[in-house]
Amino acid sequence: MTGAYTDLSVYDYPRTACPLCAGESIRTKYTITRYSLPFNIDMCRRCGFMFMNPRFNDGVVSSFYNEDYYRGNAEYSYYDEREAEKFARHVWDKRIKVLNRYARGGNFLDIGAAFGGLMRAASRYFTPYGIELSPYAGTEARRRFGSAVHIGTLDNHPFSENFFSAITMIEVIEHLPNPKTAVRECYRLLKKGGVLALQTANMDGMQAKLLKDRYAYFMPGHLSYFTRKNCTSLLHDAGFSRVKVFLPVEFGLLPKLMKSRYTFTSWLHYLRWLKITRYHLLSKLHYGNFAATSSMVVYAIK
C-alpha cells in the first residue's frame, strides 16, 4: 500500500478473496481520504459485494466506539440516543410493532444495542436481550437491563441455539468484517419461524451510484457494503426460507418526521420535513434491482 496509507500498523492484512462469495476477482472501487485514517473500498466482480480492504485492525475498530463516538465529539461519531430517546421512540415503537406481526412475542435480541433504546421499546411485546461491542454504551444498557445485555460480539455471546423469536441488526451488519458468519449465527440463534431484521445501505441504489466515493455511508467503521441482491443471497444461503425487502424502511413517513424533531430549536426547522418527505417518497421508486435511493430494510424468516 502506498500514497495516503502512511501508518500501516492500523490495518489488517489485505484480503485476496471476497468475504461473501470467496470470489478471487476483486478490484479497488474507491479510496476514501476524507478521514484522518484513509481506506480502500474493494468490490467483488462476481457478486458485487463491497468491503474495506485492508480493513482496520480489531484494536482500531474497537477504539472507535468510545464516549466521544456517542457524544458526537469524534471525527467518526454517532448521536447519543439517550438524549434523543423521547423522539427516537417514535421509530423504535413502530419498528417493534411491525416486527411483532412476524414474530409474535418471545425472546428478542438487539445486536448493536447501544444504550438499550430499542430493547426498551421491544419489551412491550418481547423479553429483550442485547449485544453491544462498546463497553461505554453496553454498561449503560446493563444498568437498565442487567445480565440480559452481553458486552461483546456475536463471536463470544452466551445465548443458546433456537432461543430467540426475533433478532435485529439495525445499521450494524455494515460494521462487521465477516457478515456471512454473523448471519449464520443469527440463523442458529433463531427458533423456527423466527425473524431477523436488518437495516443497511443498498449500494445498487442510485443514491450510492451517483455519489460514488462521496457517499456518506463510506465511514471508517463500515467494513461491509451490500446490494439488495447479494444481501438476499446471503440470507438464503444461510438457510432462511423467506426474505422480504422494504424500500426504504418497513414503516411509514410519520415516525421519521417525529424523530427528526430531536434536532429542532426553531419552528423554521420544520421546513426540514420537506426534505425528509421528498427522500421518503423518492425511495418508493424502485423496480427489480433498481432503486432511487439506498435505504433498505430486510426481513429474513427462518
N, C-alpha and C positions, 0 to 999 in steps of 0.2 A: 504494500500500500504506500502511496506517495501523495504528494500535494498537500491537501488540507489535513491529512492524517499525520499529526506531529507527535502525538503521545500514544504509541501502540499498546501501552500497558493497560489501557482501559477497555480493550476489545478482546473478544474471544477469538478462537481460530475460525477462519473463513470456512463456510460450508461449500462443498463441491457438488452437492445434490439438493434437490428440493425437499424441504422438511415435510411437505404434504404428500407428494406422489413419488418421491425418490428419483424423479427425472434428473438426468445429468446435464441437460441443455438449459443452463441458466445464464442470464446476462444482466449487467448493471443497467437499471432503468433510470434511476435518479441518484444524484449526490446532493444531500441536504446540508447546507453550510450556514444556515441562519442561526444555529445554536453554537455555543462555545465548544461543544463536542460534535463534530461533523459525523455523518454516517451515510452509508450507501443503502439504497433500496434495490434489491435484485428481483428479477421476475423469471419464473419458470416458463419456458416456451411450451411445455406440454399441457399444463393445467392452468396457467395464468396466475398462480399464487405469487404474491409479492412478499418479500421479507427482508428485514435488516440483515446485511451480510458484509463484513462480520458484525455480529451484534455486540453490544456492550457486555462485559463480563458480569457475573452474578453480583459481585460486590458493588459495581457501579449502579446496576439496576436497583438493588436494594436501597442504595443511598438516595435514590430519587424521592422515596415516599416517606419523608420526614415531616416535621411540623411545618416547615416553610412551604412544602408542597401543598398542604391543605390550607394554609393561611394565605396562599397567593403571593408569597414573598420570594419564590424561587423562579429561575429562568423558565423552567418547565413546571407548571403548577396546576392545581385544581381548586375548586371552591370548597369552603368549609360548609358542609351540608347541615351542620348543627345550627348555624346562623340563618340558613335558608329553609329550615325544616317546615316551618309554617306554610311556605309556598310550595316547596317540593312535594309535600304530601298530596297535592292535587294529582301529580303524575304518579306517585307511588301507589296511592289508593286505587286509581283507575287501572293501573297495570296489574295489581294483585286481583282486582275484581275480574278482569279478563282471564287471568291465569287460572283462577278458581273454576271457571267454566270448563276448563280442560282437565284439571287435576282433582277437584272436589275434595279439598281438605287433606289432612295427613301431615307428614313432616316436610318442611320447606328448607332449602339450603340456598343462601345467597353467597356466591363466590365473588370476592371483592366487596365485602360487606361494609367497608369503611367504618362509619360510626354507628351503623345499625339502623339507619333510617328506613330502608326497605324491609328489614326484618320486623320492625315495629308495625309497619303497615300490613305485613303478611300475617301478623298474629291475630288479625281479625278472623281469618279462615284456617290458618295453619299453625302448627307448632314450629317456631322458627329456629334455625341454626345458621351459623355463618362461618366463612373462612376469610381471613384478612391477612395479607402479607405484612402490612405496616404495623410495627409494634405501637406506634403513636396512635393510629386510628383504632387498632384492634383492642388496645387497653380500654379505650372509652366504650367500645362495643361490649366488651366483657363486663364493664361496670353496669351496663344496662341489662345484659342477658346471661352473665355468668359463664359457666363452662360450655354453654351452647355455642360459644364463639371459639374457633380454633385460630390462633395466631400462627400462621404458617402458610402452606400451599397445598394444592391437590396431591402433591407427592408425599406428604407426611401427615395427612389428616387421620383422625381416629374413628371415622364413621364406618358403619357396616354396609355390606352389599345389600341392595334392594331395600334401603332404609327410607328413601325419600320419594314422595309423590310429585314434587316439583323442585327444580333447580334453576336458578337464574345466574346468568353471566352478562350483566348489563355493562357494556363498554369495558369488557375485561379480556375477552379472547385475543384481542389485538396486543395485549401486554405479554402474552405467553410465547415462549420460544418454541414449545412443542405442542401446538394445538391438537394434533392428532391424538397424542397420549392423553391430553386433558379431556377431550370429548369422549374417548373410550372409557375413561374413569367415571365420567358423569353417567354414561350408559350403565356401568356396573352398579353405581350407587342408586339408580332409579329402580323403583318397582315396576312391574308390568303395567303398562298403561300410563306411566308417569311421563311428565313433560319437561324438557329442557328448553328454556327461553334465553336466547342470546341476542344482544344488540351490538352491531359493529358497522363499519362503513362498507358500502358496496363499491368496489373500485371500478366496476363497469359502469357506474353512474356517470352521466355527463359532467356532473359537478367535479368529480375527480379527474376525468379525462381532459377537461378544458383547462383546469388549473395546473395540472401536471405537478411539477416539483413545488409549486406554490400552494398546493392543497394543504390546509392547516392540519389535517389529520396526520401528516408526517411529523411525528414528535419523537423525542429521544426514548420515551417509554413504550412506544408502539413498535413491536417487533414483528408482527404478522398482519397481513392485509389481504382481504378476501374479495372475491366476486360472489354474486348470488349463485352462480353455477358451481364453483368449486366448494363453497360453503355447504351447499345442498349435498354434493357428492360426498364430502367429508362425513356428514351426519348419517347418510345412508350406509356408507362403508363401515361406520362404527356399529351398525345394527339397527338404527332407528327405522321404524316401519313407515312413518309418515312425516313429511316435512312441509311446513306451511310458512311462506314468506310474506311479511307485511311490509308494504312500502307506503309511507315512511315508517310508521310505527303501528302498534296494534290497537291504539286508542285514538280518539279524535283530537280536534284542534283546541278545544276549550281548556283542558288540563295544561297544555303548553303555555297558553296565554296567562293563565293564573300563576303558573310557576315563575314566569318572567317578571312578575311584579316584585320579586325579591330585590332587583336592582333599581327600582323606580324611586326617585326622590322628588319628582315633579310631575304634574299632570301631563306635561309635554312628552314625558316618556311613554305615555300610552300610544304615541304615534309609532312606536316600535312594533306594535301589534300588526301594523300594515305589512311590515317586512316578514314577520313570523307567519302571518296568514298566507302571504304570497308564496313563501317557501313550502308551506304545508300543502297548498293546492298544486303547486308545481310538482311536488313529489308524487302526486296521483297520476302523473303522466308516465306510464310505463307499459311495455309490451314485450313479452319474452325476456330476453336478456337486456333489453334497453330500459333505462330508467333516467329520468330527467335530473334527479338529484342522487346523492349517495347515501341517504338514510335507509337503514334496513334493520328489521327485527325478524328473527327466525324462531319458530317453534318446532321442536322435534319430539315426536311421540314414540315411546318405547313399545 
